[in-house]
Amino acid sequence: MNIEFITQCGNSHELCHFLSKPYGFEVLLRLESFGEEDADNGIDDTYDAIRFNRPRKAAFSQYCAFLRDNNAIKYQTSALKKSKTVLRLSAEVIAQLKVAREQQRASR
């Protein structure tokens, strides 16, 4: 990963929302990882996973709602616990991440 990849993310309509907060890029990468692992990560679990520039919990919840409203993430019901909401990247964000990574590899 290099600055070109981050620039491509910032230029993408689907990914740019993750660069609007100091912790947003980390959230993007963590949600991608959680999705690949099919982890049961709710808002609290995702918040706890943030290591750098962690906001207050209320601000993080608002940021998640902002991402959901901009179709960057989806809220899903947990398969393990029906009262839990799991966060997942939207299909559009996953596709744009793939494009950004392919463009990064092509530019090497």
OpenMM code with the backbone's topology and positions (N, CA, C; nanometers):
from openmm import Vec3, app, unit

residues = "MET ASN ILE GLU PHE ILE THR GLN CYS GLY ASN SER HIS GLU LEU CYS HIS PHE LEU SER LYS PRO TYR GLY PHE GLU VAL LEU LEU ARG LEU GLU SER PHE GLY GLU GLU ASP ALA ASP ASN GLY ILE ASP ASP THR TYR ASP ALA ILE ARG PHE ASN ARG PRO ARG LYS ALA ALA PHE SER GLN TYR CYS ALA PHE LEU ARG ASP ASN ASN ALA ILE LYS TYR GLN THR SER ALA LEU LYS LYS SER LYS THR VAL LEU ARG LEU SER ALA GLU VAL ILE ALA GLN LEU LYS VAL ALA ARG GLU GLN GLN ARG ALA SER ARG".split()
positions = [
    Vec3(0.0854, -0.1165, 0.0000),
    Vec3(0.0000, 0.0000, 0.0000),
    Vec3(0.0903, 0.1231, 0.0000),
    Vec3(0.0508, 0.2219, -0.0792),
    Vec3(0.1288, 0.3450, -0.0856),
    Vec3(0.0360, 0.4650, -0.1022),
    Vec3(0.0961, 0.5815, -0.1189),
    Vec3(0.0178, 0.7050, -0.1280),
    Vec3(-0.0731, 0.7052, -0.2506),
    Vec3(-0.0325, 0.6368, -0.3575),
    Vec3(-0.1171, 0.6291, -0.4772),
    Vec3(-0.2483, 0.5576, -0.4463),
    Vec3(-0.2409, 0.4522, -0.3659),
    Vec3(-0.3615, 0.3790, -0.3279),
    Vec3(-0.4550, 0.4688, -0.2471),
    Vec3(-0.3991, 0.5421, -0.1535),
    Vec3(-0.4805, 0.6327, -0.0717),
    Vec3(-0.5406, 0.7425, -0.1587),
    Vec3(-0.4638, 0.7932, -0.2546),
    Vec3(-0.5150, 0.8949, -0.3471),
    Vec3(-0.6301, 0.8388, -0.4296),
    Vec3(-0.6171, 0.7161, -0.4771),
    Vec3(-0.7245, 0.6533, -0.5542),
    Vec3(-0.8495, 0.6356, -0.4685),
    Vec3(-0.8304, 0.6031, -0.3427),
    Vec3(-0.9449, 0.5919, -0.2513),
    Vec3(-1.0129, 0.7277, -0.2344),
    Vec3(-0.9332, 0.8322, -0.2207),
    Vec3(-0.9890, 0.9663, -0.2048),
    Vec3(-1.0614, 1.0154, -0.3284),
    Vec3(-1.0198, 0.9694, -0.4452),
    Vec3(-1.0829, 1.0096, -0.5709),
    Vec3(-1.2074, 0.9283, -0.6031),
    Vec3(-1.2292, 0.8201, -0.5318),
    Vec3(-1.3450, 0.7339, -0.5546),
    Vec3(-1.4643, 0.7856, -0.4745),
    Vec3(-1.5771, 0.8025, -0.5420),
    Vec3(-1.6981, 0.8494, -0.4735),
    Vec3(-1.7392, 0.7532, -0.3618),
    Vec3(-1.7193, 0.6242, -0.3847),
    Vec3(-1.7600, 0.5246, -0.2858),
    Vec3(-1.6659, 0.5191, -0.1656),
    Vec3(-1.5377, 0.5455, -0.1878),
    Vec3(-1.4386, 0.5297, -0.0811),
    Vec3(-1.4034, 0.6589, -0.0084),
    Vec3(-1.4302, 0.7730, -0.0694),
    Vec3(-1.3851, 0.9004, -0.0119),
    Vec3(-1.4443, 0.9279, 0.1259),
    Vec3(-1.5599, 0.8713, 0.1561),
    Vec3(-1.6219, 0.8938, 0.2877),
    Vec3(-1.5359, 0.8380, 0.4009),
    Vec3(-1.4556, 0.7371, 0.3692),
    Vec3(-1.3696, 0.6776, 0.4716),
    Vec3(-1.2481, 0.7649, 0.5023),
    Vec3(-1.2228, 0.8638, 0.4196),
    Vec3(-1.1098, 0.9538, 0.4437),
    Vec3(-1.1538, 1.0844, 0.5089),
    Vec3(-1.2809, 1.0932, 0.5460),
    Vec3(-1.3330, 1.2170, 0.6043),
    Vec3(-1.3033, 1.2305, 0.7540),
    Vec3(-1.2566, 1.1246, 0.8153),
    Vec3(-1.2214, 1.1260, 0.9582),
    Vec3(-1.0819, 1.0675, 0.9753),
    Vec3(-1.0093, 1.1067, 1.0800),
    Vec3(-0.8734, 1.0552, 1.1006),
    Vec3(-0.8679, 0.9027, 1.1167),
    Vec3(-0.9747, 0.8446, 1.1654),
    Vec3(-0.9801, 0.7007, 1.1886),
    Vec3(-1.0522, 0.6259, 1.0767),
    Vec3(-1.1012, 0.6965, 0.9777),
    Vec3(-1.1845, 0.6368, 0.8737),
    Vec3(-1.1148, 0.5332, 0.7883),
    Vec3(-0.9892, 0.5591, 0.7516),
    Vec3(-0.9176, 0.4637, 0.6672),
    Vec3(-0.8947, 0.3325, 0.7419),
    Vec3(-0.8646, 0.3436, 0.8708),
    Vec3(-0.8499, 0.2230, 0.9523),
    Vec3(-0.9822, 0.1474, 0.9594),
    Vec3(-1.0925, 0.2191, 0.9725),
    Vec3(-1.2246, 0.1556, 0.9752),
    Vec3(-1.2485, 0.0803, 0.8443),
    Vec3(-1.2143, 0.1423, 0.7318),
    Vec3(-1.2296, 0.0775, 0.6013),
    Vec3(-1.1535, -0.0551, 0.5979),
    Vec3(-1.0282, -0.0527, 0.6370),
    Vec3(-0.9461, -0.1741, 0.6324),
    Vec3(-0.9940, -0.2789, 0.7324),
    Vec3(-1.0364, -0.2346, 0.8490),
    Vec3(-1.0861, -0.3306, 0.9491),
    Vec3(-1.2171, -0.3947, 0.9029),
    Vec3(-1.3079, -0.3142, 0.8459),
    Vec3(-1.4337, -0.3709, 0.7971),
    Vec3(-1.4094, -0.4667, 0.6808),
    Vec3(-1.3114, -0.4350, 0.5974),
    Vec3(-1.2769, -0.5277, 0.4892),
    Vec3(-1.2290, -0.6602, 0.5488),
    Vec3(-1.1429, -0.6526, 0.6472),
    Vec3(-1.0908, -0.7726, 0.7125),
    Vec3(-1.2022, -0.8504, 0.7829),
    Vec3(-1.2874, -0.7809, 0.8551),
    Vec3(-1.3988, -0.8468, 0.9239),
    Vec3(-1.4902, -0.9172, 0.8238),
    Vec3(-1.5154, -0.8537, 0.7105),
    Vec3(-1.6001, -0.9143, 0.6081),
    Vec3(-1.5383, -1.0406, 0.5507),
    Vec3(-1.4077, -1.0364, 0.5250),
    Vec3(-1.3379, -1.1542, 0.4720),
    Vec3(-1.3399, -1.2695, 0.5716),
    Vec3(-1.3332, -1.2360, 0.7001),
    Vec3(-1.3343, -1.3380, 0.8061),
    Vec3(-1.4762, -1.3793, 0.8443),
    Vec3(-1.5763, -1.3102, 0.7901),
    Vec3(-1.7167, -1.3288, 0.8269),
    Vec3(-1.7346, -1.3138, 0.9781),
    Vec3(-1.6644, -1.2144, 1.0330),
    Vec3(-1.6687, -1.1876, 1.1770),
    Vec3(-1.8045, -1.1295, 1.2166),
    Vec3(-1.8391, -1.1479, 1.3415),
    Vec3(-1.9660, -1.0988, 1.3958),
    Vec3(-1.9410, -0.9644, 1.4648),
    Vec3(-1.8975, -0.8653, 1.3867),
    Vec3(-1.8556, -0.7360, 1.4422),
    Vec3(-1.9682, -0.6335, 1.4388),
    Vec3(-2.0090, -0.5931, 1.5551),
    Vec3(-2.1066, -0.4861, 1.5653),
    Vec3(-2.0367, -0.3515, 1.5757),
    Vec3(-2.1132, -0.2483, 1.6026),
    Vec3(-2.0560, -0.1146, 1.6163),
    Vec3(-1.9553, -0.1131, 1.7315),
    Vec3(-1.9914, -0.1727, 1.8448),
    Vec3(-1.9009, -0.1735, 1.9601),
    Vec3(-1.7721, -0.2501, 1.9306),
    Vec3(-1.7840, -0.3650, 1.8645),
    Vec3(-1.6650, -0.4446, 1.8307),
    Vec3(-1.5734, -0.3683, 1.7354),
    Vec3(-1.6332, -0.3024, 1.6388),
    Vec3(-1.5547, -0.2256, 1.5423),
    Vec3(-1.4888, -0.1074, 1.6116),
    Vec3(-1.5630, -0.0411, 1.6983),
    Vec3(-1.5073, 0.0704, 1.7757),
    Vec3(-1.3867, 0.0235, 1.8578),
    Vec3(-1.4014, -0.0899, 1.9243),
    Vec3(-1.2925, -0.1428, 2.0076),
    Vec3(-1.1702, -0.1817, 1.9249),
    Vec3(-1.1897, -0.2135, 1.7976),
    Vec3(-1.0786, -0.2542, 1.7108),
    Vec3(-0.9956, -0.1352, 1.6625),
    Vec3(-1.0500, -0.0150, 1.6712),
    Vec3(-0.9767, 0.1036, 1.6252),
    Vec3(-0.8597, 0.1289, 1.7199),
    Vec3(-0.7402, 0.1397, 1.6624),
    Vec3(-0.6207, 0.1594, 1.7447),
    Vec3(-0.5700, 0.3026, 1.7405),
    Vec3(-0.5960, 0.3745, 1.6320),
    Vec3(-0.5386, 0.5076, 1.6146),
    Vec3(-0.6487, 0.6123, 1.6028),
    Vec3(-0.6297, 0.7246, 1.6683),
    Vec3(-0.7238, 0.8372, 1.6612),
    Vec3(-0.8664, 0.7962, 1.6954),
    Vec3(-0.8815, 0.7135, 1.7969),
    Vec3(-1.0148, 0.6652, 1.8341),
    Vec3(-1.1011, 0.7818, 1.8824),
    Vec3(-1.2201, 0.7958, 1.8254),
    Vec3(-1.3101, 0.9031, 1.8681),
    Vec3(-1.3883, 0.8601, 1.9925),
    Vec3(-1.4738, 0.9460, 2.0371),
    Vec3(-1.5683, 0.9055, 2.1414),
    Vec3(-1.6711, 0.8132, 2.0774),
    Vec3(-1.7286, 0.7282, 2.1594),
    Vec3(-1.8196, 0.6266, 2.1061),
    Vec3(-1.9405, 0.6878, 2.0353),
    Vec3(-1.9966, 0.7943, 2.0897),
    Vec3(-2.1126, 0.8580, 2.0261),
    Vec3(-2.0760, 0.9133, 1.8886),
    Vec3(-1.9574, 0.9724, 1.8777),
    Vec3(-1.9120, 1.0253, 1.7486),
    Vec3(-1.8914, 0.9116, 1.6491),
    Vec3(-1.8410, 0.7985, 1.6965),
    Vec3(-1.8208, 0.6844, 1.6077),
    Vec3(-1.9549, 0.6294, 1.5593),
    Vec3(-2.0521, 0.6221, 1.6474),
    Vec3(-2.1853, 0.5756, 1.6072),
    Vec3(-2.2453, 0.6673, 1.5015),
    Vec3(-2.2264, 0.7981, 1.5184),
    Vec3(-2.2746, 0.8937, 1.4181),
    Vec3(-2.2012, 0.8753, 1.2858),
    Vec3(-2.0717, 0.8494, 1.2916),
    Vec3(-1.9931, 0.8267, 1.1706),
    Vec3(-2.0418, 0.7010, 1.0979),
    Vec3(-2.0726, 0.5959, 1.1727),
    Vec3(-2.1262, 0.4743, 1.1111),
    Vec3(-2.2598, 0.5030, 1.0425),
    Vec3(-2.3443, 0.5824, 1.1058),
    Vec3(-2.4715, 0.6201, 1.0439),
    Vec3(-2.4474, 0.7017, 0.9169),
    Vec3(-2.3481, 0.7911, 0.9196),
    Vec3(-2.3107, 0.8689, 0.8014),
    Vec3(-2.2662, 0.7759, 0.6883),
    Vec3(-2.1824, 0.6775, 0.7206),
    Vec3(-2.1372, 0.5818, 0.6190),
    Vec3(-2.2542, 0.5009, 0.5641),
    Vec3(-2.3449, 0.4608, 0.6516),
    Vec3(-2.4635, 0.3862, 0.6075),
    Vec3(-2.5506, 0.4720, 0.5172),
    Vec3(-2.5722, 0.5965, 0.5553),
    Vec3(-2.6562, 0.6867, 0.4758),
    Vec3(-2.5958, 0.7168, 0.3392),
    Vec3(-2.4633, 0.7050, 0.3281),
    Vec3(-2.3945, 0.7271, 0.2010),
    Vec3(-2.3642, 0.5955, 0.1294),
    Vec3(-2.4307, 0.4890, 0.1715),
    Vec3(-2.4195, 0.3565, 0.1094),
    Vec3(-2.2769, 0.3028, 0.1056),
    Vec3(-2.1969, 0.3398, 0.2046),
    Vec3(-2.0608, 0.2879, 0.2132),
    Vec3(-2.0569, 0.1596, 0.2967),
    Vec3(-2.1465, 0.1502, 0.3945),
    Vec3(-2.1572, 0.0284, 0.4747),
    Vec3(-2.3032, -0.0118, 0.4838),
    Vec3(-2.3239, -0.1366, 0.5259),
    Vec3(-2.4584, -0.1890, 0.5482),
    Vec3(-2.4679, -0.2352, 0.6930),
    Vec3(-2.5850, -0.2176, 0.7497),
    Vec3(-2.6141, -0.2751, 0.8802),
    Vec3(-2.6890, -0.4053, 0.8530),
    Vec3(-2.6425, -0.5138, 0.9132),
    Vec3(-2.7082, -0.6427, 0.8982),
    Vec3(-2.7340, -0.7018, 1.0356),
    Vec3(-2.8348, -0.7853, 1.0446),
    Vec3(-2.8628, -0.8551, 1.1692),
    Vec3(-2.7641, -0.9700, 1.1844),
    Vec3(-2.7109, -0.9836, 1.3017),
    Vec3(-2.6147, -1.0901, 1.3305),
    Vec3(-2.6809, -1.2267, 1.3182),
    Vec3(-2.6067, -1.3211, 1.2630),
    Vec3(-2.6562, -1.4585, 1.2544),
    Vec3(-2.6502, -1.5275, 1.3908),
    Vec3(-2.5630, -1.4782, 1.4792),
    Vec3(-2.5459, -1.5406, 1.6101),
    Vec3(-2.6365, -1.4823, 1.7174),
    Vec3(-2.6629, -1.3524, 1.7063),
    Vec3(-2.7423, -1.2843, 1.8080),
    Vec3(-2.8344, -1.1850, 1.7374),
    Vec3(-2.9616, -1.2132, 1.7367),
    Vec3(-3.0578, -1.1342, 1.6589),
    Vec3(-3.0671, -0.9885, 1.7028),
    Vec3(-3.0299, -0.9587, 1.8259),
    Vec3(-3.0377, -0.8206, 1.8737),
    Vec3(-2.9132, -0.7394, 1.8370),
    Vec3(-2.8170, -0.8032, 1.7717),
    Vec3(-2.6911, -0.7367, 1.7377),
    Vec3(-2.6906, -0.6952, 1.5908),
    Vec3(-2.6379, -0.5759, 1.5642),
    Vec3(-2.6232, -0.5257, 1.4280),
    Vec3(-2.4776, -0.5394, 1.3858),
    Vec3(-2.4557, -0.6052, 1.2737),
    Vec3(-2.3218, -0.6286, 1.2201),
    Vec3(-2.2957, -0.5266, 1.1097),
    Vec3(-2.1728, -0.4749, 1.1047),
    Vec3(-2.1336, -0.3791, 1.0014),
    Vec3(-2.0624, -0.4519, 0.8889),
    Vec3(-2.1005, -0.4205, 0.7649),
    Vec3(-2.0354, -0.4762, 0.6466),
    Vec3(-2.0156, -0.3661, 0.5440),
    Vec3(-1.9070, -0.3750, 0.4681),
    Vec3(-1.8863, -0.2827, 0.3567),
    Vec3(-1.9911, -0.3114, 0.2503),
    Vec3(-2.0348, -0.2076, 0.1811),
    Vec3(-2.1305, -0.2271, 0.0726),
    Vec3(-2.0607, -0.2925, -0.0456),
    Vec3(-2.1375, -0.3519, -0.1350),
    Vec3(-2.0816, -0.4163, -0.2542),
    Vec3(-2.0066, -0.3156, -0.3402),
    Vec3(-2.0563, -0.1923, -0.3462),
    Vec3(-1.9910, -0.0880, -0.4257),
    Vec3(-1.8533, -0.0539, -0.3696),
    Vec3(-1.8426, -0.0462, -0.2383),
    Vec3(-1.7140, -0.0158, -0.1745),
    Vec3(-1.6157, -0.1299, -0.1979),
    Vec3(-1.6618, -0.2527, -0.1843),
    Vec3(-1.5746, -0.3679, -0.2083),
    Vec3(-1.5237, -0.3666, -0.3520),
    Vec3(-1.6120, -0.3376, -0.4463),
    Vec3(-1.5719, -0.3318, -0.5874),
    Vec3(-1.4704, -0.2207, -0.6110),
    Vec3(-1.4908, -0.1043, -0.5504),
    Vec3(-1.3977, 0.0072, -0.5690),
    Vec3(-1.2627, -0.0199, -0.5031),
    Vec3(-1.2616, -0.0900, -0.3914),
    Vec3(-1.1351, -0.1297, -0.3289),
    Vec3(-1.0564, -0.2207, -0.4224),
    Vec3(-1.1273, -0.3129, -0.4859),
    Vec3(-1.0622, -0.4037, -0.5804),
    Vec3(-1.0030, -0.3252, -0.6970),
    Vec3(-1.0794, -0.2297, -0.7511),
    Vec3(-1.0312, -0.1462, -0.8621),
    Vec3(-0.9088, -0.0663, -0.8190),
    Vec3(-0.9136, -0.0067, -0.7012),
    Vec3(-0.8013, 0.0742, -0.6524),
    Vec3(-0.6760, -0.0111, -0.6358),
    Vec3(-0.6925, -0.1329, -0.5865),
    Vec3(-0.5763, -0.2219, -0.5700),
    Vec3(-0.5202, -0.2649, -0.7054),
    Vec3(-0.6091, -0.2924, -0.8011),
    Vec3(-0.5631, -0.3301, -0.9356),
    Vec3(-0.4894, -0.2145, -1.0021),
    Vec3(-0.5396, -0.0931, -0.9854),
    Vec3(-0.4729, 0.0238, -1.0430),
    Vec3(-0.3369, 0.0453, -0.9781),
    Vec3(-0.3286, 0.0191, -0.8491),
    Vec3(-0.2009, 0.0333, -0.7788),
    Vec3(-0.1000, -0.0675, -0.8330),
    Vec3(-0.1423, -0.1909, -0.8528),
    Vec3(-0.0516, -0.2937, -0.9055),
    Vec3(-0.0076, -0.2599, -1.0476),
    Vec3(-0.0990, -0.2072, -1.1276),
    Vec3(-0.0677, -0.1738, -1.2669),
    Vec3(0.0317, -0.0585, -1.2764),
    Vec3(0.0314, 0.0302, -1.1777),
    Vec3(0.1199, 0.1471, -1.1827),
    Vec3(0.2614, 0.1160, -1.1340),
    Vec3(0.2839, -0.0023, -1.0830),
    Vec3(0.4179, -0.0394, -1.0324),
    Vec3(0.5123, -0.0691, -1.1433),
] * unit.nanometer
topology = app.Topology()
chain = topology.addChain("A")
for resn in residues:
    res = topology.addResidue(resn, chain)
    for name in ("N", "CA", "C"):
        topology.addAtom(name, app.Element.getBySymbol(name[0]), res)
